[in-house]
């Protein structure tokens, strides 16, 4: 099916935007708590924190700060458990996004991922979901000096895909994603269906567009036509 868009490149954040990874993190956070003889915590709290990364999940689960003597050990254990969980991942593309990726591919519009997730875990997850060969570019913190909200990761993705920034969109579910997109001068789309916490006010992020559901991305791309 033809996409009626002028967009030359579509870039996604990973967790909470392209892929729903929360089920894996809910499993590993509560597994770590069980190892420490602590009760599980509310899945919704984990869901709201996934986009902030592993360190934020450790802080949430154990109510400690990064200067606590046990923090580094707990953080590494969480990462190890997550790496094991990827082998039996319950993560899935959000509704409608596989069809969107297929249509981008059919129309020779490259797509890629720009994430703050380390390459070790991002690459393993994409491999498990058979997305690694379809993904035109994967930019992780390992590949840049500055992570989002700095524009460097998005600009690197555009460079590797040979796409102009003014015809590129970046979709993300966190304020830093929109800031990175704005800093890189690409079109910023806020994924309001992602891992937003209770204090998030998407309308105050100043994204160019907001999508409430993942299946709204394709219709939005089709109205992005330029002279």
C-alpha positions as CSV (number, residue, x, y, z in Angstrom):
1,X,0.0,0.0,0.0
2,X,1.4,3.4,-1.0
3,X,2.1,6.0,1.7
4,X,1.1,9.4,0.5
5,X,3.8,11.2,2.5
6,X,6.8,13.5,1.8
7,X,8.6,12.0,4.8
8,X,11.9,10.4,3.8
9,X,12.8,8.8,7.1
10,X,10.9,7.6,10.2
11,X,12.9,7.2,13.5
12,X,11.5,5.7,16.6
13,X,12.4,5.6,20.3
14,X,12.4,1.9,21.3
15,X,10.8,1.3,24.7
16,X,7.3,2.7,25.0
17,X,7.2,3.9,21.4
18,X,8.0,1.1,18.9
19,X,7.9,-1.8,21.3
20,X,6.0,-2.5,24.4
21,X,8.8,-3.8,26.7
22,X,7.0,-3.2,30.0
23,X,6.0,-6.9,30.4
24,X,9.7,-7.9,30.6
25,X,10.6,-5.2,33.0
26,X,7.6,-6.0,35.3
27,X,8.9,-9.6,35.4
28,X,12.5,-8.7,36.2
29,X,11.9,-6.0,38.7
30,X,9.6,-8.2,40.7
31,X,12.1,-11.1,40.3
32,X,14.8,-8.9,41.8
33,X,12.6,-7.8,44.6
34,X,11.8,-11.5,45.4
35,X,15.5,-12.3,45.4
36,X,15.9,-9.6,48.1
37,X,13.0,-10.9,50.1
38,X,10.8,-7.9,49.3
39,X,7.2,-7.9,48.1
40,X,6.3,-7.1,44.5
41,X,5.3,-3.6,43.5
42,X,2.4,-2.3,41.5
43,X,2.9,-3.1,37.8
44,X,1.5,0.3,36.8
45,X,4.4,2.0,38.7
46,X,6.9,-0.1,36.7
47,X,5.0,0.7,33.5
48,X,5.3,4.4,34.1
49,X,9.0,4.2,34.9
50,X,10.4,2.0,32.1
51,X,11.3,4.9,29.8
52,X,13.5,6.3,32.5
53,X,15.8,3.3,32.4
54,X,17.1,0.6,34.7
55,X,18.5,3.0,37.3
56,X,15.1,4.6,37.7
57,X,13.5,1.2,38.1
58,X,16.0,0.3,40.9
59,X,15.2,3.6,42.7
60,X,11.5,2.9,42.4
61,X,11.7,-0.7,43.5
62,X,14.0,-0.2,46.5
63,X,13.2,3.4,47.3
64,X,16.9,4.3,47.3
65,X,19.1,6.8,45.5
66,X,22.2,6.1,43.4
67,X,24.6,6.9,46.2
68,X,23.3,4.0,48.3
69,X,26.0,1.4,48.8
70,X,23.9,-1.4,47.4
71,X,22.7,0.5,44.3
72,X,25.4,-0.5,41.9
73,X,25.0,-4.2,42.7
74,X,21.2,-4.1,42.4
75,X,21.4,-2.2,39.2
76,X,23.7,-4.7,37.6
77,X,21.6,-7.6,38.8
78,X,18.5,-6.0,37.2
79,X,20.4,-5.7,33.9
80,X,21.6,-9.3,34.2
81,X,18.0,-10.5,34.8
82,X,16.8,-8.4,31.9
83,X,19.3,-9.9,29.6
84,X,18.1,-13.4,30.6
85,X,14.5,-12.3,30.1
86,X,15.1,-11.1,26.5
87,X,15.6,-14.8,25.6
88,X,12.0,-15.4,26.5
89,X,10.8,-11.9,25.8
90,X,7.1,-11.0,26.1
91,X,7.8,-7.7,24.4
92,X,5.7,-6.9,21.3
93,X,5.4,-4.2,18.6
94,X,2.6,-1.8,19.4
95,X,-0.7,-2.3,17.5
96,X,-0.5,-1.4,13.9
97,X,3.2,-0.8,13.8
98,X,4.3,-4.0,12.1
99,X,1.9,-3.0,9.2
100,X,3.4,0.5,9.2
101,X,6.9,-0.8,9.1
102,X,5.9,-3.1,6.2
103,X,4.4,-0.1,4.3
104,X,7.5,2.0,4.9
105,X,9.6,-0.9,3.5
106,X,7.4,-1.3,0.5
107,X,7.7,2.4,-0.2
108,X,11.4,2.4,0.2
109,X,11.2,4.8,3.2
110,X,13.9,3.8,5.7
111,X,13.1,3.5,9.3
112,X,15.4,3.3,12.3
113,X,15.7,3.4,16.1
114,X,17.3,6.0,18.3
115,X,17.3,4.9,21.9
116,X,19.0,5.5,25.2
117,X,19.0,1.7,25.7
118,X,22.5,0.2,25.5
119,X,23.3,-1.7,22.4
120,X,23.8,-5.0,24.2
121,X,20.1,-5.1,25.2
122,X,18.6,-3.2,22.2
123,X,20.3,-5.4,19.6
124,X,19.4,-8.6,21.5
125,X,15.7,-7.6,21.7
126,X,15.5,-6.6,18.0
127,X,17.1,-10.0,17.1
128,X,14.6,-11.9,19.2
129,X,11.7,-10.0,17.4
130,X,13.4,-10.5,14.0
131,X,13.5,-6.7,13.5
132,X,17.3,-6.3,13.3
133,X,17.6,-6.9,9.6
134,X,14.6,-4.7,8.8
135,X,15.8,-1.8,10.9
136,X,17.8,0.6,8.8
137,X,19.8,2.0,11.7
138,X,20.1,1.5,15.4
139,X,21.7,4.3,17.4
140,X,22.4,3.6,21.1
141,X,24.4,5.5,23.7
142,X,27.4,3.3,22.8
143,X,27.5,5.0,19.4
144,X,27.6,8.7,20.4
145,X,29.3,11.0,22.9
146,X,26.0,12.6,23.9
147,X,22.7,10.8,24.5
148,X,19.2,12.2,24.1
149,X,18.0,15.0,24.6
150,X,21.2,16.0,22.7
151,X,20.6,16.0,19.0
152,X,23.7,13.9,18.2
153,X,21.9,10.4,18.1
154,X,19.2,11.6,15.8
155,X,21.6,13.5,13.5
156,X,23.8,10.3,13.4
157,X,20.8,8.2,12.3
158,X,19.9,10.7,9.6
159,X,23.4,10.7,8.4
160,X,23.6,6.9,8.2
161,X,20.3,6.8,6.4
162,X,21.2,9.7,4.1
163,X,18.0,11.6,5.0
164,X,17.4,15.3,5.3
165,X,16.3,16.4,8.8
166,X,13.4,18.5,7.5
167,X,11.8,15.4,6.0
168,X,12.5,13.1,9.0
169,X,10.2,12.4,11.9
170,X,11.2,11.2,15.3
171,X,8.6,9.5,17.5
172,X,9.1,9.2,21.3
173,X,7.2,8.8,24.6
174,X,9.4,11.0,26.8
175,X,10.1,14.7,27.0
176,X,13.8,14.1,26.2
177,X,12.7,12.5,22.9
178,X,10.8,15.6,21.9
179,X,13.7,17.8,23.0
180,X,16.1,15.7,21.0
181,X,13.9,15.9,17.9
182,X,13.6,19.7,18.3
183,X,17.4,20.1,18.9
184,X,18.0,18.0,15.7
185,X,15.5,20.0,13.7
186,X,13.4,17.0,12.7
187,X,9.6,16.7,13.1
188,X,8.7,15.7,16.6
189,X,5.9,13.3,17.3
190,X,4.9,12.6,20.9
191,X,3.7,9.0,21.6
192,X,1.1,9.6,24.3
193,X,0.3,5.9,24.4
194,X,3.8,5.1,25.8
195,X,5.2,4.9,29.3
196,X,4.1,8.3,30.7
197,X,4.0,8.8,34.4
198,X,1.2,10.5,36.2
199,X,2.8,13.9,36.2
200,X,3.6,13.9,32.4
201,X,1.8,16.6,30.5
202,X,2.4,15.8,26.8
203,X,0.8,19.0,25.6
204,X,3.6,20.9,27.4
205,X,6.4,19.1,25.5
206,X,5.8,21.3,22.5
207,X,5.9,18.4,20.1
208,X,4.8,19.1,16.5
209,X,2.2,16.4,16.8
210,X,0.7,14.1,19.5
211,X,-0.6,10.6,18.8
212,X,-2.8,9.0,21.4
213,X,-2.7,5.5,19.8
214,X,0.1,3.8,17.9
215,X,-2.2,3.2,14.9
216,X,-2.6,6.9,14.5
217,X,1.0,7.3,13.2
218,X,0.3,6.1,9.7
219,X,-2.6,8.5,9.0
220,X,-0.4,11.3,10.4
221,X,2.5,10.5,8.1
222,X,0.0,10.6,5.2
223,X,-0.9,14.3,5.9
224,X,2.8,15.2,6.1
225,X,3.1,16.2,2.4
226,X,5.2,19.1,1.3
227,X,5.4,21.1,-1.9
